Amino acid sequence: MFSYGDTVVHHRFTGVTKNALNQTVKQFAPPVEVHGVAVAPGSGSEPTQGLSYRVVSKMTIYLSAGVGFSAQDEVTVRGQRYGVDGEAQGPWVNPFTGWSPGDAVTLKRVTG
Protein backbone atom coordinates (compact mmCIF):
# COMPACT_ATOMS: atom_id res chain seq x y z
CA MET A 1 0.00 0.00 0.00
CA PHE A 2 2.45 2.66 1.18
CA SER A 3 6.02 2.02 0.00
CA TYR A 4 7.55 3.25 3.25
CA GLY A 5 4.73 2.17 5.53
CA ASP A 6 5.07 0.10 8.68
CA THR A 7 4.37 -3.59 9.10
CA VAL A 8 1.74 -4.19 11.77
CA VAL A 9 0.45 -7.46 13.21
CA HIS A 10 -3.29 -8.14 13.07
CA HIS A 11 -4.72 -10.29 15.88
CA ARG A 12 -8.22 -11.29 14.71
CA PHE A 13 -10.70 -11.92 17.54
CA THR A 14 -12.30 -15.39 17.33
CA GLY A 15 -14.29 -15.59 20.57
CA VAL A 16 -13.93 -16.03 24.31
CA THR A 17 -12.99 -18.92 26.54
CA LYS A 18 -12.37 -19.54 30.25
CA ASN A 19 -8.86 -19.82 31.68
CA ALA A 20 -7.70 -22.03 34.57
CA LEU A 21 -9.12 -19.50 37.07
CA ASN A 22 -12.52 -19.57 35.31
CA GLN A 23 -12.02 -16.00 34.04
CA THR A 24 -13.29 -15.04 30.60
CA VAL A 25 -10.42 -14.30 28.20
CA LYS A 26 -10.35 -13.32 24.53
CA GLN A 27 -9.13 -15.77 21.90
CA PHE A 28 -7.39 -14.75 18.69
CA ALA A 29 -6.56 -16.41 15.38
CA PRO A 30 -2.86 -16.81 14.52
CA PRO A 31 -1.35 -13.35 13.97
CA VAL A 32 -1.08 -12.00 10.42
CA GLU A 33 1.40 -9.36 9.26
CA VAL A 34 -0.03 -6.44 7.26
CA HIS A 35 2.59 -4.54 5.25
CA GLY A 36 2.66 -0.96 3.97
CA VAL A 37 0.51 0.57 6.69
CA ALA A 38 0.61 4.32 7.41
CA VAL A 39 0.77 5.03 11.14
CA ALA A 40 -0.43 8.42 12.39
CA PRO A 41 0.34 9.30 16.00
CA GLY A 42 -2.74 10.23 17.95
CA SER A 43 -3.45 11.53 21.39
CA GLY A 44 -2.67 10.56 24.94
CA SER A 45 -4.49 11.38 28.14
CA GLU A 46 -4.12 10.89 31.87
CA PRO A 47 -6.82 11.24 34.51
CA THR A 48 -6.92 14.59 36.26
CA GLN A 49 -8.55 13.37 39.45
CA GLY A 50 -7.64 10.71 41.95
CA LEU A 51 -4.45 8.73 42.36
CA SER A 52 -4.67 6.72 39.14
CA TYR A 53 -1.64 6.13 36.95
CA ARG A 54 -3.74 5.21 33.93
CA VAL A 55 -2.71 6.46 30.49
CA VAL A 56 -4.88 6.21 27.38
CA SER A 57 -3.05 6.39 24.04
CA LYS A 58 -4.70 6.54 20.62
CA MET A 59 -3.46 6.43 17.04
CA THR A 60 -4.85 5.88 13.56
CA ILE A 61 -3.57 3.45 10.96
CA TYR A 62 -4.34 3.69 7.23
CA LEU A 63 -4.35 0.52 5.14
CA SER A 64 -5.83 -1.14 2.08
CA ALA A 65 -9.59 -1.46 1.97
CA GLY A 66 -11.08 -4.79 2.92
CA VAL A 67 -8.43 -6.04 5.35
CA GLY A 68 -11.33 -6.60 7.72
CA PHE A 69 -10.52 -5.16 11.13
CA SER A 70 -13.37 -5.51 13.64
CA ALA A 71 -14.01 -3.73 16.93
CA GLN A 72 -12.80 -6.75 18.98
CA ASP A 73 -9.50 -7.21 17.10
CA GLU A 74 -6.10 -6.13 18.35
CA VAL A 75 -3.08 -4.78 16.46
CA THR A 76 0.61 -4.70 17.33
CA VAL A 77 2.22 -1.48 16.10
CA ARG A 78 5.93 -0.82 16.65
CA GLY A 79 6.04 -3.42 19.42
CA GLN A 80 2.99 -2.17 21.36
CA ARG A 81 -0.37 -3.97 21.32
CA TYR A 82 -3.51 -1.86 20.82
CA GLY A 83 -7.21 -2.63 20.68
CA VAL A 84 -9.30 -1.50 17.73
CA ASP A 85 -11.42 1.44 18.89
CA GLY A 86 -14.74 1.21 17.06
CA GLU A 87 -15.14 -0.06 13.50
CA ALA A 88 -12.80 0.52 10.56
CA GLN A 89 -13.75 3.71 8.71
CA GLY A 90 -13.41 3.73 5.00
CA PRO A 91 -12.70 4.37 2.44
CA TRP A 92 -10.84 7.52 3.45
CA VAL A 93 -10.16 10.19 0.85
CA ASN A 94 -7.13 12.51 0.58
CA PRO A 95 -8.63 16.01 0.74
CA PHE A 96 -5.90 17.45 -1.51
CA THR A 97 -5.90 14.90 -4.34
CA GLY A 98 -9.14 12.91 -4.04
CA TRP A 99 -7.10 9.68 -3.84
CA SER A 100 -8.97 6.97 -1.92
CA PRO A 101 -6.52 4.24 -0.96
CA GLY A 102 -8.33 2.36 1.78
CA ASP A 103 -9.57 2.24 5.36
CA ALA A 104 -8.71 4.16 8.52
CA VAL A 105 -8.67 2.28 11.83
CA THR A 106 -8.44 4.01 15.22
CA LEU A 107 -6.44 2.14 17.86
CA LYS A 108 -6.49 2.54 21.64
CA ARG A 109 -4.11 1.36 24.37
CA VAL A 110 -4.78 1.71 28.10
CA THR A 111 -1.95 1.22 30.62
CA GLY A 112 -1.75 1.57 34.37
TORLUMSE-977877 format. One line per field, with one value per residue (C-alpha): x, y negated, z negated; residue number from 1. Coordinates in pm, 1 decimal, decimal comma. Each point is the difference from the previous one (the first is absolute). Layout:
residues N
east c(X  ...)
north c(Y  ...)
up c(Z  ...)
k c(NUM  ...)
//
This chain:
residues 112
east c(0,0  245,2  356,7  153,6  -282,7  34,0  -69,9  -263,2  -129,0  -374,2  -142,1  -349,9  -249,0  -159,4  -199,1  35,7  93,9  62,8  350,3  116,0  -141,9  -339,6  49,7  -126,6  287,1  6,2  122,5  173,8  83,5  369,2  151,9  26,2  248,3  -143,1  262,0  6,6  -215,0  10,7  16,0  -120,2  76,6  -307,3  -71,3  77,9  -182,4  37,8  -270,4  -10,0  -162,9  90,9  319,5  -22,9  303,7  -210,6  103,0  -217,1  183,7  -164,8  123,7  -138,7  127,7  -76,9  -1,7  -147,6  -376,4  -148,5  265,1  -289,9  81,1  -284,8  -64,0  120,2  330,1  340,4  301,6  369,7  160,0  371,2  10,8  -304,6  -335,8  -313,8  -369,9  -209,6  -211,9  -331,9  -39,7  233,3  -94,9  34,5  70,7  186,1  68,1  302,6  -149,8  273,5  -0,7  -323,5  204,0  -187,6  245,2  -180,7  -124,3  85,9  4,5  23,1  199,9  -4,8  238,0  -67,0  282,3  20,3)
north c(0,0  -265,7  63,3  -122,7  107,6  207,0  369,0  60,8  327,1  67,4  215,2  99,9  63,4  346,3  20,7  43,6  289,3  61,9  27,5  221,4  -252,9  6,6  -356,3  -96,5  -74,3  -97,5  245,0  -102,6  166,5  40,2  -346,4  -135,1  -264,2  -291,4  -190,3  -357,6  -153,6  -374,2  -71,7  -339,1  -87,5  -92,7  -130,3  96,6  -82,0  49,6  -35,1  -335,5  122,6  266,1  197,6  201,3  59,0  91,6  -124,9  25,4  -18,6  -14,5  10,5  55,4  242,5  -23,3  316,4  166,4  32,0  332,9  125,2  55,3  -143,4  35,0  -178,2  301,7  46,1  -107,8  -134,7  -7,8  -322,9  -66,1  260,8  -125,5  180,2  -211,3  76,9  -112,7  -294,2  23,6  127,0  -58,6  -318,7  -2,1  -64,1  -314,4  -267,7  -231,2  -351,0  -143,1  254,3  199,6  322,6  271,1  272,6  187,9  13,0  -192,3  188,2  -173,5  186,8  -39,8  118,1  -34,5  48,6  -34,7)
up c(0,0  -117,9  118,2  -324,8  -228,6  -314,9  -42,2  -267,1  -143,2  13,5  -281,2  117,5  -282,9  20,8  -324,3  -373,5  -223,6  -370,3  -143,9  -288,6  -250,2  176,1  126,8  344,2  240,3  367,3  262,7  321,1  330,3  86,0  55,7  354,5  116,1  199,9  201,6  128,0  -272,8  -71,7  -373,3  -124,3  -361,3  -194,9  -344,1  -354,9  -320,0  -372,8  -264,4  -174,4  -319,2  -250,2  -41,1  321,8  219,2  301,6  344,7  310,4  333,9  342,8  358,0  347,3  260,7  372,4  208,8  306,6  10,6  -94,9  -243,2  -236,3  -341,6  -251,1  -329,0  -205,1  188,5  -125,3  189,3  -87,0  122,7  -55,1  -277,2  -193,2  4,1  49,8  13,7  295,0  -116,0  183,4  356,1  293,8  184,9  371,0  255,8  -100,8  260,0  26,6  -15,8  225,3  282,7  -30,2  -19,8  -192,3  -95,4  -274,7  -357,4  -316,2  -331,4  -338,6  -264,1  -377,9  -273,0  -373,3  -252,0  -375,1)
k c(1  2  3  4  5  6  7  8  9  10  11  12  13  14  15  16  17  18  19  20  21  22  23  24  25  26  27  28  29  30  31  32  33  34  35  36  37  38  39  40  41  42  43  44  45  46  47  48  49  50  51  52  53  54  55  56  57  58  59  60  61  62  63  64  65  66  67  68  69  70  71  72  73  74  75  76  77  78  79  80  81  82  83  84  85  86  87  88  89  90  91  92  93  94  95  96  97  98  99  100  101  102  103  104  105  106  107  108  109  110  111  112)
//
